[in-house]
Amino acid sequence: MHPQVYKIPSAARIYFVCFGSFFIAAGLFFFAAPIWSSLPGFTPRSGWAFALSSVLGCCGVGGGALIIISSITGHVDLYPDAIVVGSALPFGNRRLERKDIGAKMTVFIYVPSYILYPRMKNQKPLRIGTMGSEDDYFRQWMDNIPNADREFFRRRRQQKL
């Protein structure tokens, strides 16, 4: 069966692409700074300044590229028996079987988000930011999962789920 696929809305993608582009531009500026300092009339830079400028350049270009790639290719796939969160990046892609989901918690971390808690304590919770892309199918899928409460966390800690 084909999954129901949810992507980041277009307006948010445009925002994140602009934000990532700003980081890339700042990174390129820091990469170019050592070149400018070698021109006549500038005072020579120390080795530490060159290293710092290179590190800031790498962080800006790398961070901006990560933001752009994850916002363009990020998706949440809802299968009847599982949920998949992924993107074109090689990390952060996860699949959680519906039978393994013990509870959910709704939180607001800049946007409405769900945290899905697996039944087993040794598995990591899965955070899903909706960014306004939820529909009736998404809400129905999530409504069938019980809300997390103290009793759930106590039983999970004692491995009695």
Phi, psi and omega in degrees: 000142180281141181279162169272119187257133178239127178244168177294134180302154185303316182298319179291322178298318179298316179300312182292327176293319177295317179298313178296322178296324176298316178297319179297317179298318178296320178297318178294324176300315180291329175293323183280341183302318178296329178292316180297323183289343179274354178288154179300141178099344178264149176284142181296146180267153177278169178296324179295320179295320178296317180295315179298316179298320179293318179295315179297323177296315178297316180296318180295311181292315181294313179297317178297319179296319178298317179298313182295312183296316182291326180285328180282321187256356182293143180204158172236123180251124177256114171263161176300331185244007182197166173230138181235128175244127183200176175200184179284349179287147184282359180232158178086357179277128183218151174233135179229120179291142181299323180293340180270353181276122181269321183196168177229157175225135177262126180228165176241101177246084187069321176224159176301133182223155174247141171244118180262123181260122175293158178295323183273135182293332183283353175265146180281144173295156181247121179261133180233113175273126186274325181050034176079014183263007182279149177231191182298319180297316179299312181297319178297317180299317181285328181296333181284354178262130181293154177284147179285136176221180182300321181297319178299312181294325177295312179295322180295318179297324180270002180058042180249031180267000000 
